[in-house]
Amino acid sequence: MNIIDIITKKKNKEILTYDEIKFVIDNYMNDNIKDYQMSSFLMAICINGMDKDEVYNLVDSMIKSGNIINLSGINGIKVDKHSTGGIGDKTTLIIGPMVASCDVPFVKISGRGLGYTGGTIDKLESISGFKTNINELEFKKQISEINIAIISQTENIVPADKKIYALRDVTGTTGSIPLIASSIMSKKIASGADKIVLDVKYGIGALLKTKEEAIKLAKLMVDIGNRYNKETIALITNMDIPLGNMVGNGLEVKEAIDILNYRGNKDLKELCVVLSTYMVSLSKNIDYKDARKLVIDNLINGNAYKKFKEFVIAQAGDINNINISNNIVEIKSKKEGYINNINSLIIGKSSMNLGAGRLSKEESINHGVGIELTKEVGDYVKAGDVIAKLYIDKKIISEEEILKAYDIEETLKERKPLILGVIK
C-alpha cells in the first residue's frame, strides 16, 4: 500500500477502504506522507467526493490520531454545540451559559477564527485575563462544578484535524462537504459529549452558499453523530445578513452580555433560545415546549447571565474589562428608505480590514475593533441617520466600503426566515 496508488484510486473516482484511509492519516501524522502528497489526496476528495462509508472511516481514523475525553464521571447528559460559522456568530458565548443555567452540562472545545472574524476563543480572549488553555483535569472539574467550560483545542485531541485543516486552508480544499463533516464531527466525538446540536449556516456570509449544500452537510453530520451513539440534530440557518448587531471580538462579547440580560437583537436572541431549547430537551429528555420555558425563565430571572459571570471568573477573566476600542467613527446613510439587506460578506471583509480577523494563522487579531450595526434589516432610515459605527485602531476603512453593504429602498421587502428547518 502506498500514497500514490491511493491518490490515483480516488482520482479515478474509486471507493477507498478503511485500511487505505487509515494508512493516509497515520502516515501523514508520522511524516511519511508529505504535505504535497496530502494536498493531492485532499484535492482528489474535493473533486470526486466520498461516499458515507468513506467519510465514516475518515472520521474514525482522525479520532484515533489522538485521545478521546472521557466525561462519564460527570453527572448528567453532557451536550455540545457547533456552528459552521458566519459573520457576527457569537452564539456559543450565549448558549453555553443559558444551557448551563438549566443544570445541563455544556462542554465545548473551540477554535480560533481564520478569515473575516475571530472564532469563539478569539472572542473570549478579548476578556482581560481569560484563560482558554486549561488542561483536561481542570476542564472536567469545572464542568462538574459549574456545568460549563469552553477551552481551546488541545494538542492531543484529533491532532490529525489540526494538521490537515492548516493544509486545507492554504490549498483551496476547505469547501469539500466530506472534509468539513469529518473535521467537525471528529472533534465533536472526541470531546466526550453525549448529545450534539449543530447550527449549519448557508448564505453569502457562510462557508456554504446554498441551502442545498447546508442540508447535505447537516444530514451527513447527523448520520455520523448517530453512528457513534451520540444523538445529533442540526438546524439550517441563514447567513445572508450578519447575525446580531455587533461584528468584532470584544463587541460580540458585549452583545452576548446584552442577550443574556434579555436585551438586544431579536434574531440572535431567538436563534440562541431555539438552539438552547433543543440542547436542554435532549439532555433532560423533556419536550420542546417545557425546555423552551425553562430556557426563557433563566434568561428573564438573570440566572443565565449569572452563569456567564461564574464561567468567566472560573477561567480567570475580568468581565468588567473587555477590549473594545474607544475610537469610534459614525457611518451615516445617504438615502431614505427601508433597509432591505445588509450584505454580511461585505461587513465581514470590512471587519477583517479593521483588524478583527486574520488571513493566516500567524496573524494576530485586534480584539478591540469591529463594526456595530445601529440599524437592522426592516428599519426605516432617513439620509443622515447613523446606520453603523466603526470601532477602529491602527487600520481604517472608507465610509463607502460600509455603505456598499446596505440595500436601502422605497418599498419594504419580505425577509427570508432565519431558521430554515431542523434535521434529526
C-alpha positions in Angstrom: 0.0 0.0 0.0 1.3 3.4 -0.9 0.1 7.0 -1.1 0.5 7.3 -4.9 -1.9 4.3 -5.5 -4.4 5.7 -3.1 -4.4 9.2 -4.7 -4.8 7.5 -8.1 -7.7 5.4 -6.9 -9.5 8.5 -5.6 -8.6 10.5 -8.7 -10.3 7.7 -10.7 -13.5 8.0 -8.5 -13.0 4.7 -6.8 -14.0 3.9 -3.3 -11.3 3.8 -0.6 -11.2 1.1 2.0 -10.9 1.7 5.8 -7.3 0.5 5.7 -6.4 2.8 2.9 -7.8 5.9 4.6 -6.2 5.0 8.0 -2.9 4.4 6.2 -3.1 8.0 4.8 -3.9 9.6 8.2 -1.4 7.6 10.2 1.4 8.1 7.7 0.7 11.8 7.4 0.9 12.2 11.1 4.3 10.5 11.3 5.6 12.5 8.3 6.0 9.5 6.0 3.4 11.2 3.7 4.5 14.8 2.8 2.3 17.9 2.6 2.4 17.9 -1.2 1.1 14.4 -1.3 -1.6 15.0 1.3 -2.6 18.1 -0.7 -3.1 16.0 -3.8 -5.2 13.5 -1.8 -7.4 16.3 -0.4 -7.9 17.8 -3.8 -9.0 14.4 -5.2 -11.6 14.2 -2.4 -12.7 17.8 -3.2 -13.2 16.9 -6.9 -14.6 13.4 -6.6 -16.2 13.4 -3.1 -16.6 10.4 -0.8 -19.4 8.1 0.0 -20.8 7.8 3.5 -18.7 4.8 4.5 -15.5 6.6 3.3 -16.5 9.6 5.4 -17.2 7.4 8.5 -13.8 5.8 8.0 -12.1 9.2 7.7 -13.8 10.4 10.9 -12.7 7.2 12.7 -9.1 7.5 11.6 -8.9 11.1 12.6 -10.4 10.4 16.0 -7.8 7.7 16.6 -5.0 10.1 15.8 -5.3 11.4 19.4 -7.2 10.9 22.7 -10.9 10.8 23.5 -12.1 12.8 26.5 -14.0 10.5 28.9 -16.7 12.6 30.7 -18.6 9.6 32.1 -17.6 10.6 35.6 -19.6 13.8 35.3 -23.3 13.7 36.3 -25.9 14.4 33.7 -26.2 14.1 30.0 -23.4 16.3 28.5 -24.2 18.4 25.5 -22.1 20.1 22.8 -22.9 22.6 20.1 -21.1 23.5 16.9 -21.8 26.3 14.4 -20.3 26.2 10.9 -19.8 29.9 11.5 -20.5 33.2 9.9 -20.4 37.0 10.3 -21.4 38.0 13.8 -21.9 34.5 15.1 -21.3 34.7 18.8 -23.9 32.0 19.7 -21.6 29.8 21.8 -21.0 32.7 24.3 -24.7 32.9 24.8 -25.9 29.3 24.5 -23.3 27.9 26.9 -24.4 29.9 30.0 -28.1 29.6 29.0 -27.9 25.8 28.9 -25.7 25.5 32.0 -28.1 27.7 34.0 -30.7 25.0 33.2 -28.5 22.4 35.0 -27.3 20.9 31.8 -23.5 20.2 31.5 -22.2 22.2 28.4 -18.8 21.0 27.1 -17.0 22.8 24.3 -13.6 22.7 22.7 -13.5 25.7 20.3 -11.1 27.2 17.8 -9.7 30.4 16.7 -11.1 32.2 13.6 -9.5 32.1 10.2 -11.0 34.6 7.8 -13.3 37.6 8.3 -13.9 37.4 12.1 -12.4 35.7 15.1 -13.5 32.3 16.5 -15.0 31.7 19.9 -11.6 31.5 21.5 -10.6 34.9 20.0 -13.8 36.4 21.3 -13.2 35.0 24.8 -9.7 36.3 24.8 -11.0 39.8 24.4 -11.9 39.5 28.1 -8.9 40.5 30.1 -7.1 37.6 31.7 -9.5 34.9 30.3 -7.7 31.6 30.1 -8.6 29.2 27.3 -5.8 26.6 27.6 -6.8 24.7 30.7 -5.9 21.1 30.9 -8.3 18.1 30.8 -8.5 17.6 34.5 -9.4 21.3 35.0 -11.8 21.0 32.2 -13.7 18.1 33.8 -13.5 19.7 37.3 -15.0 22.9 36.0 -17.9 21.2 34.2 -18.6 19.2 37.4 -18.7 22.3 39.5 -20.5 24.9 37.3 -21.8 22.9 34.3 -19.8 24.8 31.7 -16.2 25.0 30.3 -15.0 26.3 26.9 -11.4 25.7 26.0 -9.1 25.8 23.0 -8.3 22.7 21.1 -5.6 20.7 22.9 -2.6 19.0 21.1 -3.9 15.5 21.9 -7.5 15.9 20.7 -7.8 15.0 17.0 -4.3 16.2 16.1 -4.9 15.0 12.6 -7.6 17.5 12.1 -5.4 20.4 13.2 -2.6 19.4 10.8 -5.0 18.7 7.9 -7.0 21.8 8.4 -3.9 24.0 8.2 -3.1 22.4 4.9 -6.7 22.7 3.6 -6.7 26.4 4.3 -3.7 27.0 2.0 -4.6 24.6 -0.8 -8.1 25.6 -1.7 -9.7 22.5 -0.2 -11.9 24.0 2.5 -15.2 23.7 0.7 -15.5 19.9 0.5 -18.5 18.6 2.4 -16.8 15.2 3.3 -13.8 17.2 4.6 -15.9 19.7 6.5 -18.0 16.9 8.1 -15.0 14.9 9.1 -13.2 17.9 10.6 -16.2 19.0 12.7 -17.5 15.6 13.8 -14.1 14.1 14.7 -13.7 16.9 17.2 -17.3 16.6 18.5 -17.0 12.8 19.0 -13.5 13.1 20.7 -14.7 15.9 23.0 -16.8 13.4 25.0 -20.3 14.9 24.9 -23.4 12.6 24.9 -25.6 14.8 22.6 -24.7 17.2 19.9 -26.6 20.2 18.4 -25.3 21.7 15.1 -26.1 25.1 13.6 -25.4 24.7 9.9 -25.3 28.0 8.1 -25.8 28.9 4.5 -25.7 32.2 2.5 -23.3 34.8 1.3 -21.6 35.2 4.7 -21.2 31.5 5.3 -18.8 28.8 4.1 -21.7 27.1 2.3 -23.6 29.4 -0.1 -26.8 27.4 -0.8 -29.4 25.8 1.4 -29.0 22.6 -0.6 -25.3 22.3 0.4 -26.2 23.1 4.0 -28.8 20.4 4.1 -26.4 17.8 2.6 -23.8 18.6 5.2 -26.2 18.6 8.0 -27.6 15.2 7.1 -24.1 13.7 6.8 -23.0 15.1 10.2 -26.2 13.9 11.9 -25.6 10.5 10.5 -22.0 10.5 11.8 -23.1 11.6 15.3 -25.8 8.9 15.5 -23.4 6.3 14.2 -21.3 7.0 17.4 -24.5 6.7 19.5 -24.4 10.5 20.2 -27.9 11.8 19.4 -27.4 14.6 17.0 -29.7 17.2 15.5 -28.9 20.1 13.1 -30.6 23.5 12.5 -30.3 25.0 9.0 -29.9 28.8 9.4 -29.5 31.8 7.1 -26.3 33.9 7.0 -27.1 36.4 4.2 -27.1 39.2 6.8 -24.9 39.4 9.9 -26.1 37.7 13.0 -26.8 40.3 15.6 -25.7 43.9 15.6 -22.0 43.5 16.6 -19.1 42.2 14.5 -15.7 42.0 16.1 -14.4 40.1 19.1 -14.8 42.4 22.1 -18.0 43.9 20.6 -19.5 40.4 20.2 -18.8 39.6 23.9 -20.6 42.9 24.8 -23.6 41.8 22.6 -23.6 38.3 24.2 -24.0 40.0 27.6 -26.9 42.1 26.3 -28.7 38.9 25.1 -28.0 37.1 28.4 -29.7 40.1 30.1 -32.7 39.5 27.8 -32.0 42.6 25.7 -30.6 43.1 22.2 -31.1 41.8 18.7 -34.3 39.7 18.4 -33.0 37.3 15.7 -29.8 36.5 17.6 -31.9 36.0 20.8 -34.4 33.8 19.2 -31.8 31.6 17.5 -29.9 31.2 20.8 -33.2 30.3 22.6 -34.0 27.7 19.9 -30.6 26.1 20.0 -30.5 26.1 23.8 -34.0 24.6 23.9 -33.0 21.6 21.8 -29.9 21.1 23.9 -31.9 21.2 27.2 -34.6 19.0 25.7 -32.0 16.4 24.6 -30.2 16.4 27.9 -33.2 16.4 30.3 -35.4 14.2 28.0 -38.3 16.7 28.1 -40.4 18.0 25.3 -39.5 21.2 23.4 -42.2 23.3 25.0 -41.1 22.6 28.5 -37.4 23.0 27.6 -38.1 26.4 26.0 -39.9 27.7 29.1 -37.0 26.7 31.2 -34.5 28.4 29.0 -36.5 31.7 28.8 -37.2 31.7 32.5 -33.5 31.5 33.2 -32.9 34.4 30.8 -35.6 36.6 32.4 -34.6 35.8 36.0 -31.0 36.5 35.4 -29.6 33.0 36.1 -28.1 32.8 32.5 -26.1 36.0 33.0 -25.1 34.9 36.5 -23.8 31.6 35.0 -21.8 33.6 32.3 -20.1 35.6 35.1 -19.4 32.4 37.0 -17.9 30.9 33.9 -15.7 33.9 33.1 -14.4 34.1 36.7 -13.7 30.3 36.7 -11.4 30.8 33.7 -9.7 33.8 35.2 -11.4 36.5 33.2 -12.4 40.0 34.3 -15.9 40.7 33.0 -15.5 44.4 33.7 -12.5 44.7 31.4 -13.4 43.8 27.8 -11.2 45.0 25.0 -13.3 47.4 22.9 -11.8 50.4 21.1 -12.8 53.9 22.2 -12.1 55.4 18.8 -15.5 55.4 17.0 -16.4 56.6 13.6 -20.1 57.0 12.6 -21.4 55.9 9.2 -24.5 57.9 8.1 -27.0 56.9 5.4 -27.0 58.8 2.2 -30.5 57.6 1.3 -34.0 57.5 2.8 -36.0 54.2 2.8 -36.2 50.7 4.2 -33.1 48.7 4.9 -33.9 45.5 2.9 -30.5 43.9 3.2 -27.1 44.2 4.9 -24.6 42.2 3.0 -22.8 40.0 5.6 -19.8 39.3 3.3 -19.1 43.0 2.9 -19.4 43.6 6.6 -17.2 40.6 7.4 -14.5 41.7 5.0 -14.7 45.3 6.4 -14.3 44.0 9.9 -11.3 42.0 8.9 -9.8 45.0 7.2 -10.1 46.8 10.5 -8.1 44.0 12.1 -10.8 41.8 13.7 -9.9 38.8 11.6 -6.9 37.0 10.2 -5.9 35.7 6.8 -3.2 33.3 8.1 -2.8 31.5 11.4 0.3 33.5 12.1 -1.5 36.9 12.1 -2.6 38.4 15.4 -6.2 39.7 15.9 -7.1 43.1 17.3 -9.8 42.2 19.8 -11.0 45.8 20.2 -12.0 46.7 16.7 -15.1 45.9 14.7 -18.5 47.2 13.5 -21.7 48.0 15.2 -24.8 47.9 13.0 -27.0 50.5 14.7 -29.9 49.9 12.3 -31.3 46.5 11.3 -32.9 45.0 8.2 -36.5 46.2 8.1 -35.8 49.6 9.7 -36.7 52.8 8.0 -33.9 55.4 7.8 -33.5 58.9 6.6 -30.5 60.5 5.0 -28.1 61.5 7.7 -29.2 58.7 10.2 -26.3 56.8 11.7 -26.6 53.2 10.4 -23.2 51.9 11.6 -20.3 52.6 13.9 -16.7 51.6 13.3 -14.5 50.8 16.3 -11.1 51.5 14.9 -7.4 51.4 15.9 -4.5 51.4 13.6 -6.3 50.3 10.4 -9.0 52.4 8.8 -11.6 51.7 6.0 -13.6 54.0 3.8 -17.2 55.0 4.5 -18.1 53.8 1.0 -16.9 50.3 1.9 -19.6 50.1 4.6 -22.4 51.8 2.6 -22.0 49.2 -0.2 -23.3 46.6 2.2 -26.7 48.3 2.6 -29.7 48.0 0.2 -31.9 51.0 1.1 -35.1 51.1 -1.0 -38.6 52.8 -1.0 -40.5 49.6 -0.5 -40.0 47.1 2.3 -39.3 43.6 1.0 -40.2 40.3 2.7 -37.2 38.8 4.6 -36.0 35.2 4.4 -36.6 33.1 7.5 -33.6 32.9 9.9 -34.2 29.2 10.6 -35.0 27.1 7.6 -35.6 23.8 9.4 -34.3 21.1 11.7 -32.7 17.8 10.7 -32.8 14.9 13.1 
